[in-house]
């Protein structure tokens, strides 16, 4: 389970990195037009569609400054995850406490964001990160134990 969770975290980090790069390259106007195009069928079918209206509303408030912040955030978040996961998969002993600290920091950030938004998604991400931290801790203990006995 440890390896599976780490591969998933690495994949998530890669997606965040790609998303950050895409946000840096794509203009806010293009995002607004794309969201409008993608949601027009839903809005025509149901003018009160919650998801389509939310996406249109959110994209309408998208500014260049917000876009660059989000791009930087995703890029940094993704690259840190990839770095930590690669080190873990290479069995670097120092990476275990670093990973616990990094993912623990993500948990703190997610709890803070939950307090602001009451987003169920933040709780789900937090629970997943806590499970991953537990897997890392268990693997760290096992690796240290093996290293001591050698």
DSSP file (Angstrom, degrees, kcal/mol; ACC not computed):
  #  RESIDUE AA STRUCTURE BP1 BP2  ACC     N-H-->O    O-->H-N    N-H-->O    O-->H-N    TCO  KAPPA ALPHA  PHI   PSI    X-CA   Y-CA   Z-CA
    1    1 A X     >        0   0    0      0, 0.0     4,-2.7     0, 0.0     5,-0.2   0.000 360.0 360.0 360.0 -33.5    0.0    0.0    0.0
    2    2 A X  H  >  +     0   0    0      1,-0.2     4,-2.2     2,-0.2     5,-0.2   0.954 360.0  45.0 -59.0 -50.5    2.9    2.3    0.7
    3    3 A X  H  > S+     0   0    0      1,-0.2     4,-2.6     2,-0.2     5,-0.2   0.904 113.1  50.6 -62.6 -42.2    4.2    2.1   -2.9
    4    4 A X  H  > S+     0   0    0      1,-0.2     4,-2.4     2,-0.2    -1,-0.2   0.931 111.0  48.6 -61.3 -45.9    0.8    2.5   -4.4
    5    5 A X  H  X S+     0   0    0     -4,-2.7     4,-2.2     1,-0.2    -1,-0.2   0.873 112.1  49.4 -64.1 -35.6    0.1    5.6   -2.3
    6    6 A X  H  X S+     0   0    0     -4,-2.2     4,-2.6     2,-0.2    -1,-0.2   0.901 109.8  49.9 -71.0 -40.6    3.5    7.0   -3.3
    7    7 A X  H  X S+     0   0    0     -4,-2.6     4,-2.5     2,-0.2    -2,-0.2   0.909 112.0  49.3 -62.2 -40.5    2.9    6.4   -7.0
    8    8 A X  H  X S+     0   0    0     -4,-2.4     4,-2.6     2,-0.2    -2,-0.2   0.903 111.2  48.9 -65.0 -40.8   -0.5    8.1   -6.7
    9    9 A X  H  X S+     0   0    0     -4,-2.2     4,-2.5     2,-0.2    -2,-0.2   0.901 111.9  49.6 -64.3 -40.2    1.1   11.1   -4.9
   10   10 A X  H  X S+     0   0    0     -4,-2.6     4,-2.2     2,-0.2    -2,-0.2   0.906 111.3  48.4 -63.9 -41.9    3.7   11.3   -7.6
   11   11 A X  H  X S+     0   0    0     -4,-2.5     4,-2.5     2,-0.2    -2,-0.2   0.910 111.4  50.5 -63.7 -42.5    1.0   11.1  -10.3
   12   12 A X  H  X S+     0   0    0     -4,-2.6     4,-2.5     1,-0.2    -2,-0.2   0.905 109.7  50.9 -60.8 -42.7   -0.9   13.8   -8.5
   13   13 A X  H  X S+     0   0    0     -4,-2.5     4,-2.2     2,-0.2    -2,-0.2   0.886 109.4  50.4 -62.4 -39.5    2.3   15.9   -8.3
   14   14 A X  H  X S+     0   0    0     -4,-2.2     4,-2.6     2,-0.2    -2,-0.2   0.914 110.6  49.2 -65.3 -42.6    2.8   15.5  -12.1
   15   15 A X  H  X S+     0   0    0     -4,-2.5     4,-2.8     2,-0.2    -2,-0.2   0.911 111.4  49.4 -62.6 -42.1   -0.8   16.6  -12.8
   16   16 A X  H  X S+     0   0    0     -4,-2.5     4,-2.6     2,-0.2    -1,-0.2   0.904 111.2  49.8 -63.4 -40.4   -0.4   19.6  -10.6
   17   17 A X  H  X S+     0   0    0     -4,-2.2     4,-2.3     2,-0.2    -2,-0.2   0.937 112.9  45.5 -63.8 -46.7    2.9   20.5  -12.3
   18   18 A X  H  X S+     0   0    0     -4,-2.6     4,-2.7     1,-0.2    -2,-0.2   0.911 113.4  50.9 -62.6 -42.3    1.3   20.2  -15.8
   19   19 A X  H  X S+     0   0    0     -4,-2.8     4,-2.6     2,-0.2    -2,-0.2   0.898 109.6  50.4 -62.1 -40.6   -1.7   22.2  -14.5
   20   20 A X  H  X S+     0   0    0     -4,-2.6     4,-1.7     2,-0.2    -2,-0.2   0.909 111.9  46.7 -63.7 -42.8    0.5   24.9  -13.2
   21   21 A X  H  X S+     0   0    0     -4,-2.3     4,-1.8     2,-0.2    -2,-0.2   0.925 112.3  50.7 -64.7 -43.9    2.4   25.1  -16.5
   22   22 A X  H  X S+     0   0    0     -4,-2.7     4,-2.7     1,-0.2    -2,-0.2   0.913 109.7  50.0 -61.2 -43.0   -0.9   25.2  -18.4
   23   23 A X  H  < S+     0   0    0     -4,-2.6    -1,-0.2     1,-0.2    -2,-0.2   0.860 109.4  52.3 -64.1 -33.9   -2.2   28.0  -16.3
   24   24 A X  H  < S+     0   0    0     -4,-1.7    -1,-0.2    -5,-0.2    -2,-0.2   0.857 116.5  39.3 -68.4 -34.1    0.9   30.0  -16.8
   25   25 A X  H  < S+     0   0    0     -4,-1.8     2,-0.3    -5,-0.1    -2,-0.2   0.830 103.1  75.5 -86.5 -34.9    0.7   29.6  -20.6
   26   26 A X  S  < S-     0   0    0     -4,-2.7     2,-0.1    -5,-0.2     0, 0.0  -0.597  78.7-126.6 -87.4 138.6   -3.1   30.0  -21.1
   27   27 A X     >  -     0   0    0     -2,-0.3     4,-1.8     1,-0.1     3,-0.2  -0.474  18.0-119.9 -80.8 153.5   -4.7   33.5  -20.8
   28   28 A X  H  > S+     0   0    0      1,-0.2     4,-2.4     2,-0.2     5,-0.2   0.868 114.2  57.5 -58.7 -36.3   -7.7   34.2  -18.5
   29   29 A X  H  > S+     0   0    0      1,-0.2     4,-2.4     2,-0.2    -1,-0.2   0.896 104.8  49.9 -61.8 -40.5   -9.8   35.2  -21.5
   30   30 A X  H  > S+     0   0    0     -3,-0.2     4,-2.7     2,-0.2    -1,-0.2   0.886 109.6  51.7 -65.2 -38.7   -9.2   31.8  -23.2
   31   31 A X  H  X S+     0   0    0     -4,-1.8     4,-2.7     2,-0.2     5,-0.2   0.925 110.0  48.7 -63.7 -44.2  -10.2   30.0  -19.9
   32   32 A X  H  X S+     0   0    0     -4,-2.4     4,-2.3     1,-0.2    -2,-0.2   0.924 114.0  46.2 -61.3 -44.8  -13.5   32.1  -19.8
   33   33 A X  H  X S+     0   0    0     -4,-2.4     4,-2.5     2,-0.2    -2,-0.2   0.906 113.0  49.4 -65.0 -41.6  -14.2   31.3  -23.4
   34   34 A X  H  X S+     0   0    0     -4,-2.7     4,-2.8     2,-0.2    -2,-0.2   0.920 112.0  47.6 -64.7 -44.0  -13.4   27.6  -23.0
   35   35 A X  H  X S+     0   0    0     -4,-2.7     4,-1.9     2,-0.2    -1,-0.2   0.917 112.5  50.4 -63.6 -42.1  -15.6   27.3  -19.9
   36   36 A X  H  X S+     0   0    0     -4,-2.3     4,-1.2    -5,-0.2    -2,-0.2   0.922 113.1  45.7 -59.8 -45.0  -18.4   29.1  -21.7
   37   37 A X  H  < S+     0   0    0     -4,-2.5     4,-0.5     1,-0.2     3,-0.3   0.911 114.4  47.8 -64.1 -44.4  -18.1   26.8  -24.6
   38   38 A X  H  < S+     0   0    0     -4,-2.8     4,-0.3     1,-0.2    -1,-0.2   0.770 118.8  39.1 -70.5 -26.0  -18.0   23.6  -22.5
   39   39 A X  H  X S+     0   0    0     -4,-1.9     4,-2.6    -5,-0.2     5,-0.2   0.538  88.1  91.1-101.9  -7.4  -20.9   24.6  -20.3
   40   40 A X  H  X S+     0   0    0     -4,-1.2     4,-2.3    -3,-0.3     5,-0.2   0.869  87.4  51.0 -61.1 -37.4  -23.3   26.1  -22.9
   41   41 A X  H  > S+     0   0    0     -4,-0.5     4,-2.0     2,-0.2    -1,-0.2   0.917 112.2  46.5 -63.8 -43.5  -25.0   22.8  -23.6
   42   42 A X  H  > S+     0   0    0     -4,-0.3     4,-3.3     2,-0.2    -2,-0.2   0.914 113.2  48.9 -64.1 -43.3  -25.7   22.2  -19.9
   43   43 A X  H  < S+     0   0    0     -4,-2.6    -2,-0.2     1,-0.2    -1,-0.2   0.887 110.8  50.5 -65.6 -38.7  -26.9   25.7  -19.4
   44   44 A X  H  < S+     0   0    0     -4,-2.3     3,-0.3    -5,-0.2    -1,-0.2   0.881 116.2  42.4 -64.8 -37.6  -29.2   25.4  -22.4
   45   45 A X  H  < S+     0   0    0     -4,-2.0     2,-0.3     1,-0.3    -2,-0.2   0.904 137.5   8.2 -74.7 -43.5  -30.6   22.1  -21.0
   46   46 A X    ><  -     0   0    0     -4,-3.3     3,-2.2    -5,-0.2    -1,-0.3  -0.829  61.6-166.2-143.2  98.8  -30.8   23.3  -17.4
   47   47 A X  T 3  S+     0   0    0     -2,-0.3    -4,-0.1    -3,-0.3    -3,-0.1   0.664  92.4  53.4 -61.1 -14.6  -30.3   27.0  -16.7
   48   48 A X  T 3  S+     0   0    0     -5,-0.1    -1,-0.3     4,-0.0     2,-0.1   0.213  72.2 145.3-104.8  14.6  -30.0   26.2  -13.0
   49   49 A X    <>  -     0   0    0     -3,-2.2     4,-2.2    -7,-0.2     5,-0.2  -0.350  41.4-150.1 -56.7 121.1  -27.3   23.5  -13.3
   50   50 A X  H  > S+     0   0    0      2,-0.2     4,-2.3     1,-0.2     5,-0.2   0.918  89.4  44.1 -64.8 -47.6  -25.1   24.0  -10.2
   51   51 A X  H  > S+     0   0    0      2,-0.2     4,-2.7     1,-0.2     5,-0.2   0.943 115.3  46.7 -66.9 -48.5  -21.8   22.8  -11.6
   52   52 A X  H  > S+     0   0    0      1,-0.2     4,-2.3     2,-0.2    -1,-0.2   0.913 115.1  46.8 -61.9 -42.9  -22.0   24.7  -15.0
   53   53 A X  H  X S+     0   0    0     -4,-2.2     4,-2.6     2,-0.2    -1,-0.2   0.887 111.6  51.3 -67.0 -38.2  -23.1   27.9  -13.2
   54   54 A X  H  X S+     0   0    0     -4,-2.3     4,-3.1    -5,-0.2     5,-0.2   0.938 110.7  48.5 -62.4 -46.3  -20.3   27.5  -10.6
   55   55 A X  H  X S+     0   0    0     -4,-2.7     4,-2.6     1,-0.2    -2,-0.2   0.908 113.2  47.5 -61.7 -42.0  -17.7   27.1  -13.3
   56   56 A X  H  X S+     0   0    0     -4,-2.3     4,-1.7    -5,-0.2    -1,-0.2   0.921 114.2  46.9 -64.7 -43.2  -19.0   30.1  -15.3
   57   57 A X  H  X S+     0   0    0     -4,-2.6     4,-0.8     2,-0.2    -2,-0.2   0.937 114.3  47.0 -63.4 -46.8  -19.1   32.2  -12.1
   58   58 A X  H >< S+     0   0    0     -4,-3.1     3,-0.8     1,-0.2    -2,-0.2   0.912 112.4  48.9 -63.5 -43.2  -15.6   31.1  -11.1
   59   59 A X  H >< S+     0   0    0     -4,-2.6     3,-1.3     1,-0.2    -1,-0.2   0.818 104.0  61.2 -69.0 -27.9  -14.1   31.6  -14.5
   60   60 A X  H 3< S+     0   0    0     -4,-1.7    -1,-0.2     1,-0.3    -2,-0.2   0.749 104.6  49.1 -67.6 -23.0  -15.6   35.1  -14.7
   61   61 A X  T << S+     0   0    0     -3,-0.8     2,-0.6    -4,-0.8    -1,-0.3   0.215  83.1 122.1 -98.9  13.6  -13.6   36.1  -11.6
   62   62 A X    <   -     0   0    0     -3,-1.3     2,-0.3   -34,-0.1   -30,-0.1  -0.671  39.5-179.1 -82.8 119.1  -10.4   34.8  -13.0
   63   63 A X     >  -     0   0    0     -2,-0.6     4,-2.7     1,-0.1     5,-0.2  -0.729  40.9-111.4-113.5 165.7   -7.7   37.5  -13.2
   64   64 A X  H  > S+     0   0    0     -2,-0.3     4,-2.5     2,-0.2     5,-0.2   0.898 119.4  50.6 -61.9 -40.7   -4.2   37.5  -14.5
   65   65 A X  H  > S+     0   0    0      2,-0.2     4,-2.3     1,-0.2    -1,-0.2   0.934 112.7  45.2 -63.3 -46.5   -2.9   37.9  -11.0
   66   66 A X  H  > S+     0   0    0      1,-0.2     4,-2.8     2,-0.2    -2,-0.2   0.896 112.2  53.1 -63.7 -39.8   -5.0   35.1   -9.6
   67   67 A X  H  X S+     0   0    0     -4,-2.7     4,-2.6     1,-0.2    -2,-0.2   0.921 110.1  46.6 -62.6 -44.5   -4.0   32.9  -12.6
   68   68 A X  H  X S+     0   0    0     -4,-2.5     4,-2.6     2,-0.2    -1,-0.2   0.879 112.3  50.8 -67.0 -37.0   -0.3   33.5  -11.9
   69   69 A X  H  X S+     0   0    0     -4,-2.3     4,-2.9     2,-0.2    -2,-0.2   0.953 113.1  45.2 -62.5 -48.3   -0.7   32.8   -8.2
   70   70 A X  H  X S+     0   0    0     -4,-2.8     4,-2.9     2,-0.2     5,-0.2   0.892 113.1  50.8 -62.8 -39.6   -2.6   29.6   -8.9
   71   71 A X  H  X S+     0   0    0     -4,-2.6     4,-2.6    -5,-0.2    -1,-0.2   0.934 113.3  44.8 -63.1 -46.2    0.0   28.6  -11.6
   72   72 A X  H  X S+     0   0    0     -4,-2.6     4,-2.8     2,-0.2     5,-0.3   0.915 114.2  50.2 -63.7 -43.3    2.9   29.2   -9.1
   73   73 A X  H  X S+     0   0    0     -4,-2.9     4,-2.8    -5,-0.2     5,-0.2   0.950 114.5  42.8 -60.0 -51.4    1.0   27.4   -6.3
   74   74 A X  H  X S+     0   0    0     -4,-2.9     4,-2.8     2,-0.2     5,-0.2   0.907 115.1  49.9 -64.1 -42.0    0.3   24.3   -8.5
   75   75 A X  H  X S+     0   0    0     -4,-2.6     4,-2.5    -5,-0.2     5,-0.2   0.940 115.4  42.4 -62.9 -47.9    3.8   24.2  -10.0
   76   76 A X  H  X S+     0   0    0     -4,-2.8     4,-2.3    -5,-0.2     5,-0.2   0.930 116.0  48.7 -63.4 -46.4    5.5   24.5   -6.6
   77   77 A X  H  X S+     0   0    0     -4,-2.8     4,-2.1    -5,-0.3    -2,-0.2   0.925 114.5  46.2 -58.4 -47.6    3.1   22.0   -4.9
   78   78 A X  H  X S+     0   0    0     -4,-2.8     4,-2.5    -5,-0.2    -2,-0.2   0.910 112.2  48.5 -65.5 -44.5    3.6   19.5   -7.8
   79   79 A X  H  X S+     0   0    0     -4,-2.5     4,-2.5    -5,-0.2    -1,-0.2   0.882 110.7  51.1 -66.1 -37.9    7.4   19.8   -7.9
   80   80 A X  H  X S+     0   0    0     -4,-2.3     4,-2.5    -5,-0.2     5,-0.2   0.929 111.2  48.6 -63.6 -44.4    7.7   19.4   -4.2
   81   81 A X  H  X S+     0   0    0     -4,-2.1     4,-2.9    -5,-0.2     5,-0.2   0.935 112.1  48.3 -60.4 -45.8    5.5   16.2   -4.3
   82   82 A X  H  X S+     0   0    0     -4,-2.5     4,-2.7     1,-0.2     5,-0.2   0.931 111.7  49.8 -61.5 -45.6    7.5   14.8   -7.2
   83   83 A X  H  X S+     0   0    0     -4,-2.5     4,-2.0     1,-0.2    -1,-0.2   0.930 114.7  43.9 -57.7 -48.2   10.8   15.5   -5.4
   84   84 A X  H  X S+     0   0    0     -4,-2.5     4,-2.4     2,-0.2    -2,-0.2   0.915 114.2  49.2 -66.0 -44.0    9.7   13.8   -2.2
   85   85 A X  H  X S+     0   0    0     -4,-2.9     4,-2.9    -5,-0.2     5,-0.2   0.912 110.1  50.6 -64.9 -42.3    8.1   10.8   -3.9
   86   86 A X  H  X S+     0   0    0     -4,-2.7     4,-1.3    -5,-0.2    -1,-0.2   0.924 111.4  48.9 -60.8 -43.5   11.2   10.2   -6.0
   87   87 A X  H  <>S+     0   0    0     -4,-2.0     5,-2.3    -5,-0.2    -2,-0.2   0.903 112.5  48.4 -63.3 -40.3   13.3   10.3   -2.9
   88   88 A X  H ><5S+     0   0    0     -4,-2.4     3,-1.9     1,-0.2    -2,-0.2   0.925 109.6  51.2 -64.6 -44.4   11.0    7.9   -1.1
   89   89 A X  H 3<5S+     0   0    0     -4,-2.9    -1,-0.2     1,-0.3    -2,-0.2   0.738 107.2  54.2 -67.8 -20.6   10.9    5.5   -4.0
   90   90 A X  T 3<5S-     0   0    0     -4,-1.3    -1,-0.3    -5,-0.2    -2,-0.2   0.321 115.6-120.0 -90.3   6.7   14.7    5.5   -4.0
   91   91 A X  T < 5 +     0   0    0     -3,-1.9     2,-0.6     1,-0.2    -3,-0.2   0.823  47.7 171.1  59.1  36.9   14.6    4.5   -0.3
   92   92 A X    >>< -     0   0    0     -5,-2.3     3,-1.2     1,-0.2     4,-0.6  -0.692  28.3-147.3 -76.4 119.6   16.5    7.6    0.9
   93   93 A X  H >> S+     0   0    0     -2,-0.6     3,-1.0     1,-0.3     4,-0.6   0.861  95.2  56.6 -60.0 -38.6   16.2    7.5    4.7
   94   94 A X  H 3> S+     0   0    0      1,-0.2     4,-1.4     2,-0.2    -1,-0.3   0.754  95.7  68.6 -64.1 -23.6   16.1   11.3    5.0
   95   95 A X  H <> S+     0   0    0     -3,-1.2     4,-3.1     1,-0.2    -1,-0.2   0.784  87.0  65.7 -70.3 -26.7   13.1   11.5    2.7
   96   96 A X  H <X S+     0   0    0     -3,-1.0     4,-2.4    -4,-0.6    -1,-0.2   0.964 106.6  37.9 -64.4 -53.5   10.7    9.8    5.2
   97   97 A X  H  X S+     0   0    0     -4,-0.6     4,-2.2     2,-0.2    -1,-0.2   0.875 117.7  52.8 -65.1 -33.3   10.7   12.6    7.8
   98   98 A X  H  X S+     0   0    0     -4,-1.4     4,-3.0     2,-0.2    -2,-0.2   0.939 110.1  47.8 -64.2 -45.1   10.8   15.2    5.0
   99   99 A X  H  X S+     0   0    0     -4,-3.1     4,-3.0     1,-0.2     5,-0.4   0.907 110.6  51.0 -62.4 -42.4    7.8   13.6    3.4
  100  100 A X  H  X S+     0   0    0     -4,-2.4     4,-2.0    -5,-0.2    -1,-0.2   0.914 113.5  46.0 -61.7 -41.5    5.9   13.5    6.7
  101  101 A X  H  X S+     0   0    0     -4,-2.2     4,-2.3     2,-0.2    -2,-0.2   0.928 114.6  46.5 -66.0 -45.5    6.7   17.2    7.2
  102  102 A X  H  X S+     0   0    0     -4,-3.0     4,-2.0     2,-0.2    -2,-0.2   0.954 117.1  42.0 -63.4 -51.1    5.7   18.2    3.7
  103  103 A X  H  X S+     0   0    0     -4,-3.0     4,-2.1     1,-0.2    -1,-0.2   0.842 112.5  55.7 -68.4 -31.0    2.5   16.3    3.6
  104  104 A X  H  X S+     0   0    0     -4,-2.0     4,-2.2    -5,-0.4    -1,-0.2   0.888 106.4  51.1 -63.7 -39.0    1.8   17.4    7.2
  105  105 A X  H  X S+     0   0    0     -4,-2.3     4,-2.3     2,-0.2    -2,-0.2   0.887 108.1  51.9 -63.5 -39.2    2.1   21.0    6.0
  106  106 A X  H  X S+     0   0    0     -4,-2.0     4,-2.6     2,-0.2    -2,-0.2   0.899 108.1  52.2 -62.5 -39.7   -0.3   20.2    3.2
  107  107 A X  H  X S+     0   0    0     -4,-2.1     4,-2.6     2,-0.2     5,-0.2   0.932 108.9  49.3 -61.8 -46.2   -2.8   18.9    5.8
  108  108 A X  H  X S+     0   0    0     -4,-2.2     4,-2.2     1,-0.2    -1,-0.2   0.926 112.6  48.2 -58.9 -45.0   -2.5   22.1    7.9
  109  109 A X  H  X S+     0   0    0     -4,-2.3     4,-2.6     1,-0.2    -1,-0.2   0.907 111.8  49.6 -61.7 -42.7   -3.1   24.1    4.8
  110  110 A X  H  X S+     0   0    0     -4,-2.6     4,-2.5     2,-0.2    -2,-0.2   0.881 109.6  50.4 -67.2 -38.4   -6.1   22.0    3.8
  111  111 A X  H  X S+     0   0    0     -4,-2.6     4,-2.2     2,-0.2    -1,-0.2   0.909 111.4  49.6 -65.1 -40.8   -7.6   22.3    7.3
  112  112 A X  H  X S+     0   0    0     -4,-2.2     4,-1.3    -5,-0.2    -2,-0.2   0.933 112.0  47.6 -61.3 -46.4   -7.2   26.0    7.1
  113  113 A X  H  X S+     0   0    0     -4,-2.6     4,-2.5     1,-0.2     5,-0.3   0.876 109.5  53.8 -64.2 -36.8   -8.9   26.1    3.7
  114  114 A X  H  X S+     0   0    0     -4,-2.5     4,-3.4     1,-0.2    -1,-0.2   0.913 104.4  55.0 -62.3 -41.4  -11.7   23.9    5.0
  115  115 A X  H  < S+     0   0    0     -4,-2.2    -1,-0.2     1,-0.2    -2,-0.2   0.831 114.3  41.6 -60.6 -31.4  -12.2   26.4    7.8
  116  116 A X  H  < S+     0   0    0     -4,-1.3    -2,-0.2    -3,-0.1    -1,-0.2   0.846 132.3  19.3 -82.2 -36.1  -12.6   29.1    5.2
  117  117 A X  H  < S-     0   0    0     -4,-2.5    -3,-0.2    -5,-0.1    -2,-0.2   0.645  81.3-138.0-112.9 -19.0  -14.7   27.2    2.6
  118  118 A X     <  +     0   0    0     -4,-3.4     2,-0.4    -5,-0.3    -4,-0.1   0.831  42.6 171.6  56.5  33.7  -16.3   24.3    4.4
  119  119 A X    >>  -     0   0    0     -6,-0.3     4,-1.1     1,-0.2     3,-0.6  -0.616  34.9-152.1 -78.6 124.9  -15.4   22.2    1.3
  120  120 A X  H 3> S+     0   0    0     -2,-0.4     4,-2.3     1,-0.2     5,-0.2   0.839  96.1  65.0 -63.4 -32.6  -16.0   18.5    1.7
  121  121 A X  H 3> S+     0   0    0      1,-0.2     4,-2.7     2,-0.2    -1,-0.2   0.867  97.0  54.8 -58.3 -37.3  -13.3   18.0   -0.9
  122  122 A X  H <> S+     0   0    0     -3,-0.6     4,-2.3     2,-0.2    -1,-0.2   0.885 107.6  49.5 -64.4 -38.1  -10.7   19.5    1.5
  123  123 A X  H  X S+     0   0    0     -4,-1.1     4,-2.6     2,-0.2    -2,-0.2   0.924 110.8  49.8 -66.0 -43.2  -11.8   17.0    4.2
  124  124 A X  H  X S+     0   0    0     -4,-2.3     4,-2.4     1,-0.2    -2,-0.2   0.941 112.6  46.8 -60.7 -47.8  -11.4   14.1    1.7
  125  125 A X  H  X S+     0   0    0     -4,-2.7     4,-2.6     1,-0.2    -1,-0.2   0.890 112.1  51.6 -60.5 -39.4   -7.9   15.3    0.6
  126  126 A X  H  X S+     0   0    0     -4,-2.3     4,-2.5     2,-0.2    -2,-0.2   0.917 109.6  48.2 -65.1 -43.8   -6.9   15.7    4.3
  127  127 A X  H  X S+     0   0    0     -4,-2.6     4,-2.1     2,-0.2    -2,-0.2   0.920 112.4  49.5 -63.3 -43.1   -8.0   12.2    5.1
  128  128 A X  H  X S+     0   0    0     -4,-2.4     4,-2.5     1,-0.2    -2,-0.2   0.932 111.7  48.5 -61.0 -45.6   -6.1   10.8    2.1
  129  129 A X  H  X S+     0   0    0     -4,-2.6     4,-2.7     1,-0.2    -2,-0.2   0.887 109.6  52.4 -63.3 -38.3   -3.0   12.8    3.1
  130  130 A X  H  X S+     0   0    0     -4,-2.5     4,-2.0     2,-0.2    -1,-0.2   0.887 109.8  49.1 -64.6 -37.6   -3.3   11.5    6.7
  131  131 A X  H  X S+     0   0    0     -4,-2.1     4,-2.4     2,-0.2    -2,-0.2   0.923 111.6  49.0 -65.4 -44.0   -3.5    7.9    5.5
  132  132 A X  H  X S+     0   0    0     -4,-2.5     4,-2.6     1,-0.2    -2,-0.2   0.906 109.8  51.9 -62.1 -41.9   -0.4    8.5    3.2
  133  133 A X  H  X S+     0   0    0     -4,-2.7     4,-2.7     2,-0.2    -1,-0.2   0.907 108.9  50.9 -60.3 -41.6    1.5   10.0    6.2
  134  134 A X  H  X S+     0   0    0     -4,-2.0     4,-2.6     2,-0.2    -2,-0.2   0.923 110.2  49.2 -62.4 -44.3    0.6    6.9    8.2
  135  135 A X  H  X S+     0   0    0     -4,-2.4     4,-2.5     2,-0.2    -2,-0.2   0.918 111.7  49.3 -60.1 -43.4    1.9    4.7    5.4
  136  136 A X  H  X S+     0   0    0     -4,-2.6     4,-2.8     1,-0.2    -2,-0.2   0.923 111.0  49.6 -62.4 -44.1    5.1    6.7    5.3
  137  137 A X  H  X S+     0   0    0     -4,-2.7     4,-2.4     2,-0.2    -2,-0.2   0.921 111.8  48.0 -60.7 -45.1    5.6    6.5    9.0
  138  138 A X  H  X S+     0   0    0     -4,-2.6     4,-2.0     1,-0.2    -1,-0.2   0.913 114.1  46.4 -63.3 -42.7    5.1    2.7    9.0
  139  139 A X  H  X S+     0   0    0     -4,-2.5     4,-2.9     2,-0.2     5,-0.2   0.897 110.5  53.7 -66.3 -40.2    7.5    2.3    6.1
  140  140 A X  H  X S+     0   0    0     -4,-2.8     4,-2.7     1,-0.2     5,-0.2   0.922 108.9  48.7 -60.0 -45.4   10.0    4.6    7.8
  141  141 A X  H  X S+     0   0    0     -4,-2.4     4,-2.2     1,-0.2    -1,-0.2   0.913 113.2  47.6 -61.2 -42.3    9.9    2.5   11.0
  142  142 A X  H  X S+     0   0    0     -4,-2.0     4,-2.3     2,-0.2    -2,-0.2   0.912 113.0  47.7 -66.6 -42.7   10.4   -0.7    9.0
  143  143 A X  H  X S+     0   0    0     -4,-2.9     4,-2.5     2,-0.2    -2,-0.2   0.922 112.8  48.4 -65.3 -44.6   13.3    0.7    7.0
  144  144 A X  H  X S+     0   0    0     -4,-2.7     4,-2.2    -5,-0.2    -1,-0.2   0.906 111.2  51.2 -61.6 -40.7   15.0    2.0   10.1
  145  145 A X  H  X S+     0   0    0     -4,-2.2     4,-1.7    -5,-0.2    -2,-0.2   0.916 111.1  47.5 -63.0 -43.7   14.5   -1.3   11.8
  146  146 A X  H  X S+     0   0    0     -4,-2.3     4,-0.9     1,-0.2    -2,-0.2   0.900 111.6  50.9 -63.5 -40.8   16.0   -3.2    8.8
  147  147 A X  H  < S+     0   0    0     -4,-2.5     3,-0.3     1,-0.2    -2,-0.2   0.864 109.4  50.6 -66.6 -35.8   19.0   -0.8    8.7
  148  148 A X  H  < S+     0   0    0     -4,-2.2    -1,-0.2     1,-0.2    -2,-0.2   0.866 108.6  51.4 -68.9 -35.3   19.7   -1.2   12.5
  149  149 A X  H  <        0   0    0     -4,-1.7    -1,-0.2     1,-0.2    -2,-0.2   0.660 360.0 360.0 -78.6 -14.0   19.7   -5.0   12.2
  150  150 A X     <        0   0    0     -4,-0.9    -1,-0.2    -3,-0.3    -2,-0.2   0.453 360.0 360.0 -87.2 360.0   22.2   -4.9    9.3
